[in-house]
Amino acid sequence: MSTTPRRARRLVPLLLIAVWLVVGGVLGPFAGRLGEVATNDQAAFLPRSAESTEVVAAQRAFRQDETLPAIVVWTGTGLAERRAEAGRVLASLTGTDGVTGQVSPAVLSEDGEALEGVVPLRPDLGDGLAGTLDRIRSAAETVPGTTVHLAGPAAGQADLADAFAGIDGLLLVVALLTVLVILLLVYRSVLLPLVIIVAAVLALGLACAIVYALADHDVVRVDGQVQGILSILVIGAATDYALLLTARYREELATRADRAEAMRAALKQSWGAIVASAATVALGLLALLFSDLTNNRALGPVGAIGIGCAVVTTLTFLPAVLVVLGRAAYWPARPGARPASEGAGEGVWRRVADLVDRAPRRVWAITLAVLLAGAAFAPALTSKGVPLDETFVNDAPSVAAQRTLGEHFPGGSGNPAVVVANADRLERVLAVARDTEGVAAAAGVTGSGRPGGDPLVVDGRVRVDVTFAAAADSDAAKRTVARLRTALHAVPGADALVGGYTAQQYDTLRTAERDRTLIVPVVLAVIFLILTGLLRSLLLPALLVATVALNFLATLGVSAVVFRQVFGFTGTDPSVPLYGFVFLVALGVDYNIFLMSRVREESLRHGVRQGVLRGLVTTGGVITSAGVVLAATFAALGVIPLAFLAQIAFIVAFGVLLDTLVVRSLLVPALVRDLGARAWWPGRLGHAGTPAHEDGPADGTVGDDGRGPAGGSGRVDAGAPAGGSGPRSA
């Protein structure tokens, strides 16, 4: 052999490694800089076509840009005498840094035990919000004999920003340590886990750099939730794809002396499954672009970019490092010392395969019944939003302050619904609003921005502030929004629009329901098309899509019970079911792709029956490891004390484990084993020495002598190493 090709084969991996190290050095720091372009301003993520979004635009015409109210609450004794002093403190805040518009006077509660004042803040303060609230608190504390609480959307947003503080470092460290520990325990190799971790970190650095550039130019939006999910998604996906490739490389090293040839063969046999798996996740995420919610649309392209970067590192950097290291990557194990099919845990998967082979119909019937039992509880999962006192896993200061406010004032105090209507119908609008069930008060807004006096009229329109009796984030307040809209829309000539915080929550809920109706079928159709192209079948893709959809419903059912009975959640964020669906269905199909692409490959060589059993044995360990890693990685989201991310973490982690251990390990193999060659309809799958219909009786039973349906042993034929040479694809 010429020395030039040999030298090239040595130089190309080294060159790839050098390029990636440069990329990592230059772009790696962006993994910690996404917070610079992230926003946690929830007003930036309103539904595009909602009525409450129209109100936000209409407010600007009144010289009253949307504000972020901070509600100052004083509690104590003798507050009637201190009301004037509290009023002077509030007045002194008008015009100070971060405060926009007129600060309200101090209002005494009916029970005389609390004072309230509303300080309107600019919604774009960003990192300056915490400092502004500290100044307000310091000023309020000058009123003697009182205890000061800060409530309202501004205080809630500050607590939200605090929850996401340090997300770049904390979440990344927890996720990487989790992956590293699992890989060390499962593979008992020193170098391999470190190589996989480096590949995942490089993928994350590249993804964050791309997202940073796009967000900096306002092409995509990023908030703390999207930021956290991106980190977890990239690390989990990159690790999954790496495990598939490294397992296949180990098989090839068992039969090939040349490490470069072994990697070439491993890539040839695994790149299709990796790319198809990544495509299901990426396209599933991109389906979120159909959403009318801006934060859903933001996650779509950001997540797809992360998945793409995970694939790039898996198919370039990782192979280069493994070729350079060769068998040393698996030290102290020796890939060439035994058949690849006899890896760690192989005996367990051989027994699982034997069980599937002996009684496939019984196996799939029992697992199907278990999943259906779990799915029966899915309707119990309510997605009408998370109450304020459940937004944070721990009791945040803003939540405690809101409870105090609700004890002494109407629940909607300081956070009114905003109505914009035609000025000539103002009196009728006010009368109808006040008569609406759930409304505590309604008043037109003057030029000063506060109720009372002559209303401010702009282009023939006026603004009315409506205070609800119930807390602004409650289900009762959302029902009041619906009643108020129905009543005001019926006022002739008023052209009334109802917005504000509660209306935004209501519109978000309605939009999320519409998004699920639209996006779920799109994701299922995309996945079905990808599976059809990969497996060259129609029936099998339909079965796989049905099984992962059932796994999702069973996960929702279990989550409904656990959330209420264990965690004490009374509801979930409207986006939780959609996020859970996209992640679980797309990621669940990943493992079925890994399994069934190997089953197809083995069936072409050994026949359909042996193909199913060999595919299950050879992929069982690596897919289970990948599922455990991904579940643990998503569980790391639990370090952020937000109910939304805790719910996503549980749903994805539990669902991935259920899919890996039940659906992929038992249900799918048993169904395919029972159907035999018919599963590949309309194609025909067999090999030269075995007819395509070689699959035994439809019920999959075996005789009393333990021999298989085709006259062979009921056990998996392991006569040839799974990684042996020979034709591996059609």
Secondary structure, DSSP 4 states (H G I P E B T S, - for coil): --HHHHHHHHHHHHHHHHHHHHHHHHHGGGGGTGGGT----GGGG-BTT-HHHHHHHHHHTTT----EEEEEEEEESSHHHHHHHHHHHHHHHTTSTTB-SPPPPPEE-TTSSEEEEEEEE-TT-TTHHHHHHHHHHHHHTTSTTEEEEEEHHHHHHHHHHHHHTTHHHHHHHHHHHHHHHHHHHHH--SHHHHHHHHHHHHHHHHHHHHHHHHHHTTSS---HHHHHHHHHHHHHHHHHHHHHHHHHHHHHHTT-S-HHHHHHHHHHHHHHHHHHHHHHHHHHHHGGGG-SBHHHHHHHHHHHHHHHHHHHHHHTHHHHHHHHHGGGGGTTS-GGGS-GGG-TTHHHHHHHHHHHHH-HHHHHHHHHHHHHHHHTTGGG---S---HHHHBSS--HHHHHHHHHHHHS-TTTTS-EEEEEEGGGHHHHHHHHHHSTTEEEEEEBBTTSSBSSSBP-BTTEEEEEEEESS-TTSHHHHHHHHHHHHHHHTSTTT--EEEEHHHHHHHHHHHHHHHHHHHHHHHHHHHHHHHHHHHT-SHHHHHHHHHHHHHHHHHHHHHHHHIIIII--S---TTHHHHHHHHHHHHHHHHHHHHHHHHHHHHHHH-HHHHHHHHHHHHHHHHHHHHHHHHHHHHGGGGS-BHHHHHHHHHHHHHHHHIIIIIIIIIHHHHHHHHGGGGGTTS---BTTB-TT-S--TT----TT-B-TTSSBSS---SS-TT-SS----
